[in-house]
Amino acid sequence: MKVLLIQPPIQDFYGTAIRTQPIGLAYLAASLQAHGHEVEIFDCRAGKKKMIPIPAELSYLLNFYPFNDQSPFKLYSGYYHFGRGWEEIREKIKDSRADVFGISASFSPYLREALEVARIIKEWDQRKIVVMGGAHVNGDPEGMLKNPFVDYLVLGEGEVRFSKLLDQIEKKGIKKIGDYDGIGFRINGELRINPVKTFIGELDLLPYPARQLLDPDCYRIKRKRSTMIITSRGCPHGCAYCSAHLVMGTAFRKRSPENIIQEMRECREKFDIQTFDIEDDNFTFDIKRAKQLLGLIIETFGEETLELSAMNGVSFAALDGELLGLMKRAGFKTINLSFVSADTLTRERMKRPSGLIDFDSIVSEAGKTGLQVIGYAILGMPGQTLYEMVETIIHLMGQRVLIGPSIYYPTPGTPLFEVCKKEGLLPPHPLQWRSSAFPLETKDFTRLDLVTLFRLTRVINFIKGKMAEKEIDDGMTMKEVGQFLEDRKKLKLVSGDNYNQPSWMDLLRLLFKEQSFFSLKKVSKGNFLVNNEETSKKVLDCFFEKGGKSPILKNTV
């Protein structure tokens, strides 16, 4: 059968361009090809962005996002369609001559775009078969199958299941499909969802992703061709907010180091790929195996020849000095650590291993190794308090890390999603279940509180950057930074007035003085209007009271 696998475009305030490669579809394509099917991949994310009107469901965010802000602490500059336009997608679907269309629906906030692709297919030819898979499909299979544009669901890992499904579709064996686990379908108008019972045990038996079906020039990091690589599947930790188990399960399954090295060789020789993002759910879960793999990478490709990353993040619970050293020698420059929260009870509720002492120790070891660190904190989870979130930011402020603020977003199929439903916290539309929409408000915090916390991390990271550039002394406290700014030659900024090119010092000075955030609107060439943005006084009062005497440490460079 002819199959077109589609990664839909997305619409949001921002897009992470370096993490768009549809490696899951490439794995799926390779397996389908091995079973004799003709396959294409249509990556609709691989295209330019275009500003579009903000949806009505997100219009409340206009109070928080000054889209014309020219300040160095700005948040988002607009709402965009990332990737190919709907008309181009429509034409490609028609020209493909595919019998079956497989659509990825991995993220709930982008469900609208995935279903729009399905609608376009059915509008063109009702006889065409639409199959959907991905994390959202696994989290809400019944809701997906109720959609009239969706014929089948593939749950869990798709490489084996999709091939079996196509075999039965080809044979018109609809009844036999009922014998397969991990398949959703309709029979006589009744929804049938067979739960996932099995996962792929021998990952080395899977063919390498069909990267030849993708344009390698669409996936670059710092102008170098890049790819994602998956060296293991499954994560046993079961964090309350995480949906990784829905697709990959909780059993940790690993590929052999030799199998991985051969794939990396192929990427280098066939596609001139120089950077690899390890997209495992938990790369360091088996620390002995991680060390063995990194050692083999060094032996095969040389020290710091490749550029490696693990953008999914790594658990600091499994790290030690030896592993960090191997990561640096193998090609890592930065590590993303999932810190989550400084609060012990929150970490326990979220089922996160290890605590502050372990985190601080690993950050120190990483600095000695020469690795930069980004510490990711989750803000806005049910049960969190403002005090806790401020304490988390203050703790990261005093570490040699950049702060990665992750605004919590509810994901179907996770324990925390059920908490949100039970407590009536869930926004009414999936469009609002995204970080950039600040989804939750509780008795402990408002959206304005979260926006203010988010802005605060931008300011702290900016100050850390100025410390790295030696424009501000490393280790100053917040109060000392405020005094330092006050002592410098300055413009006396007043909200609502126009100024000729205010500096970052001028804006920071105003923040410290007024304890509020300000934006810059360009009025004419070199002329800017200073605007006082809506700010949570409660957050800034708490931050300056608790963190005023706390040191700010630059990130390791």
FIMI-104527 format. One record per residue (C-alpha): residue in one letter; x, y, z. Coordinates in steps of 0.2 Angstrom, whole numbers, plus 5000, padded with zeros to 4 digits. Example, Ala and Ser with C-alpha at 12.3 -4.5 7.8 and 13.67 -1.06 7.14 Angstrom:
! FIMI-104527
a506249785039
s506849955036
//
This chain:
! FIMI-104527
m500050005000
k500550184997
v500750275014
l501050455018
l501650495035
i501250675041
q501950785055
p500750925055
p501251115057
i500951195074
q500251365079
d500951445094
f501951595101
y503551505099
g504351355091
t505851255095
a506651245078
i508051125083
r506850995089
t505650975075
q506350815066
p505050685065
i506150545071
g504650435076
l503950445059
a505650395051
y505650245062
l503950205057
a504350225039
a505850115039
s504749975047
l503349995034
q504649995020
a505349835027
h503649755025
g503449805007
h502449965008
e502850124998
v503150265011
e503350455010
i503650575025
f502850745024
d503550855037
c502451005038
r503451085052
a504851105040
g504451275033
k504451465037
k503451545051
k502051665047
m501151785060
i499351745061
p497951815072
i497851745090
p496451625093
a494951685103
e495251545116
l496951625119
s496451815118
y496651835137
l498551825134
l498551995126
n498552065143
f500251985146
y501151985130
p501652155123
f502052095105
n502952255100
d504152245115
q505952285110
s506652265127
p508052125131
f506852045143
k505352025130
l504351865130
y503451835114
s503351945098
g501751865091
y500751715087
y501351615072
h500951465060
f502551365060
g502851265044
r501951235028
g500251325024
w498651235023
e498451255004
e500251175001
i499751035013
r498151015003
e499051004986
k500350884993
i498950765000
k498150764983
d499750734973
s500350594985
r499150464978
a499250384995
d498050255001
v498350275019
f498850435029
g499750425046
i499650575056
s500650615072
a499650695086
s500950705100
f500450865109
s498750905115
p498851095112
y499251055094
l497750935092
r496851065081
e498151065068
a498250875067
l496350865065
e496450995052
v497550885042
a496350735044
r494950845039
i495850905023
i496150725018
k494350665021
e493650825012
w494650774997
d494250594997
q493150515010
r493850335005
k495550375011
i496150295027
v496750405041
v497750335055
m498350435070
g499650405084
g500650495097
a500650545115
h498950635114
v498150485105
n498750375119
g498150495133
d496350515125
p496050375113
e494150375115
g494050565111
m495150545096
l494150395089
k492550495091
n493150615078
p492350585061
f493950615051
v494950475061
d494750295055
y496050205066
l497250235081
v498950155084
l499350155102
g501050135110
e502550095099
g501950095081
e503349995071
v502549825072
r500649875075
f500549995060
s501249855049
k499949735056
l498549855054
l499049885035
d499049705032
q497349685038
i496649835029
e497449765013
k496549605016
k494949685022
g495149585038
i494249715049
k493749575062
k495549515064
i496149685069
g495149655085
d496449525090
y497849655090
d498349755106
g498649935104
i497349965090
g495850085090
f494450065077
r492650065074
i491549915070
n489749925066
g489750105073
e490550045090
l492150115096
r493449975100
i495050025109
n496249875112
p497449925126
v499349915124
k499949745131
t501649725123
f503249835119
i504649795108
g505949705117
e507449685105
l507749865099
d509249815089
l508049715077
l507249875072
p507849955055
y508750125057
p507550275054
a507250315036
r508150475036
q508350465017
l506450525017
l506850685025
d507850835019
p509350845030
d509551025027
c507951065036
y508651005053
r510151105058
i510951165074
k512151315072
r512151285053
k512751105056
r511650965050
s510850875065
t509750725069
m508950645084
i509450475090
i508550365102
t509750245111
s508450175124
r506550175127
g505550175142
c505750265159
p505350175176
h505250335186
g503350375183
c503450565186
a501650625190
y501750755176
c502550655162
s501750565147
a503250465141
h502650305148
l501050315137
v501950275121
m503550195127
g503050115143
t503950105160
a505149955156
f506850025152
r507449945136
k509149975128
r510049965111
s511749895111
p513150025110
e513749935094
n512049955085
i512050145090
i513750175084
q513350095067
e511850215066
m512950365070
r514250305057
e512850295044
c512250475048
r513950545046
e514350455030
k512750465021
f512050625027
d513550725034
i512750745051
q513850825064
t512650845079
f511650715088
d510250755100
i509950595111
e508050595113
d507950455126
d506650465140
n507950425152
f509750415145
t510650395161
f509550275170
d510850135167
i512350235171
k513550085167
r512850075150
a512850265147
k514750265151
q515050115140
l514150205125
l515050375128
g516750285129
l516350195112
i515850365104
i517550435110
e518450285103
t517550285087
f517450475083
g518750555094
e518650675108
e517450825106
t517350785087
l515450775087
e514250885095
l513050795107
s511550855117
a510150775127
m508750905125
n507450795134
g508450825149
v509450705160
s509050655178
f510450715190
a510050575202
a511150455190
l512550575186
d514350575194
g515950655190
e516550515178
l515050515168
l515050705166
g516850695161
l516450565147
m514950675141
k516150825139
r517450715130
a516150635119
g515450805113
f514250875126
k514451065129
t512851085139
i511750975150
n509951005154
l509550945172
s507750925177
f507751015194
v505851035195
s505751115212
a506751155228
d505351095239
t505550925245
l503650885247
t503350935229
r504750825223
e504050685232
r502250715226
m502950715208
k503950555211
r505650645207
p507150555214
s508550655224
g508550825231
l509550995233
i511150925239
d511350805224
f510850935212
d512051065219
s513450935219
i513150885201
v513151065196
s514851095204
e515550935196
a514850995179
g515751165181
k517451085185
t517150975169
g516851135158
l515051095155
q513651225155
v512051185164
i510251235162
g509251195177
y507351165173
a506051215186
i504251175183
l503151325188
g501251325190
m500851145195
p499351105206
g499851105224
q501251225222
t501351395231
l502051555226
y503351545241
e503951375234
m504151435216
v505051595222
e506151485233
t506551375218
i507051525207
i508151595221
h509051425223
l509351415204
m509951595204
g511351555217
q511951405206
r513051415191
v511651375179
l510451455168
i508651445173
g507451345162
p505751395167
s504451265162
i502651325164
y501651165169
y500451105155
p499150965159
t499450815148
p498050685146
g498450515153
t499550575167
p499150575186
l499250765187
f498050785173
e496750685183
v497150805198
c496750955187
k495150875181
k494650825199
e494950995206
g494151085192
l495751175186
l495751115168
p495551245155
p494051205144
h494951195127
p496551095123
l497251245114
q497451315132
w498451165138
r500151235133
s501551315143
s501451485133
a499551495138
f499951485157
p498551355158
l498251345177
e497551465190
t497351395208
k496951465225
d498851485227
f499251575211
t498551675196
r499151685178
l499851855182
d500951775196
l501551645183
v501951775170
t502851875183
l503951725188
f504251685170
r504851865167
l505951855182
t506951705176
r507251805160
v507951945170
i509051835181
n509751745166
f510051915158
i511051965173
k512051805173
g512451835155
k513152015159
m514151925173
a514851815160
e515351965150
k516052045165
e514952195165
i514252145182
d515352065195
d514951875198
g514251835215
m513352005218
t511751995227
m510152065220
k510252215231
e512052245226
v511552235208
g510252365211
q511552475220
f512752445206
l511452505193
e511052655203
d512852715204
r513052715185
k512652865174
k510852845169
l509252905161
k507852935173
l506552835165
v504752865168
s503352755162
g502352835147
d503852945141
n504852935126
y506752905126
n508152885114
q508852705115
p508752665133
s510052535138
w509852375147
m510552465163
d509152595162
l507752465161
l508452355175
r508652505186
l506852545183
l506352365188
f507352375204
k506652555208
e504852525204
q504852335207
s503852315191
f504252255173
f504352375158
s504252355139
l504952465125
k503852515111
k504752585096
v503952745091
s505152805077
k506952775073
g507952765089
n506452825099
f505552715111
l504052725123
v504252655140
n502752555146
n502352485163
e501752315161
e500552225172
t501552135186
s501152035201
k501752145215
k501551995227
v502851895217
l504152035216
d503852085234
c504151905239
f505651885228
f506552045233
e506152005252
k506751825251
g508051845237
g508752015240
k510251955249
s510551805239
p512051795227
i511851785208
l513051665200
k513451665182
n513251515172
t514851415169
v515651465152
//
